Amino acid sequence: MWTYCPDPQASKPPLGHCMLLTDTRLAQAVGHGGLNTGEDYSFLIGVCARSAGELLSDVVYHRRVHSGQWTAEDTYRDQVEFDARMHSWLKGRAERELRSESPWSRAA
């Protein structure tokens, strides 16, 4: 996921929470954010930060596109959505950095 979304200001993550196949325990540990918007970003990035994964090149998910969907509205890319995306991305990056540290380097 980090390869496809290196900058949260440039674009939104390339997939959503309903496109993940993950261990139930990992999903429960990450939680769902409780945000009124962007909760899927928080969940997705939390899972990807805590566990290695693979992004499939083939479409294995069908997303129905229609004129009344929320993502088609002008307010979809509003400040709240952007702030939620930014918060989620920064949280995920911090988790990845913490996970990559040696436990011995934190004790020093």
Residue pairs with C-beta under 8 A, 6 or more apart in sequence:
1 13
1 14
1 15
1 44
1 45
1 48
1 53
1 55
2 48
2 92
2 96
3 55
4 13
4 14
4 55
5 11
5 12
5 13
5 14
5 89
8 85
8 86
8 88
8 89
8 90
9 86
12 41
12 85
13 41
13 44
13 45
13 85
13 89
14 55
15 44
15 55
16 40
16 44
17 32
17 39
17 40
17 43
17 44
18 40
18 61
19 60
19 61
20 27
20 44
20 47
22 47
22 51
22 53
23 51
26 47
26 50
26 51
27 43
27 47
29 50
30 43
30 46
30 47
30 50
31 43
31 46
32 39
32 42
32 43
33 39
33 41
33 42
33 43
33 46
33 88
35 42
35 84
36 80
37 80
37 81
37 84
38 80
38 81
38 83
38 84
38 85
38 87
38 88
39 84
41 84
41 85
41 88
41 89
42 84
42 87
42 88
42 91
44 88
45 88
45 89
45 91
45 92
46 88
46 91
46 92
46 95
47 53
48 92
49 91
49 92
49 93
49 95
49 96
49 99
50 95
50 99
66 72
70 76
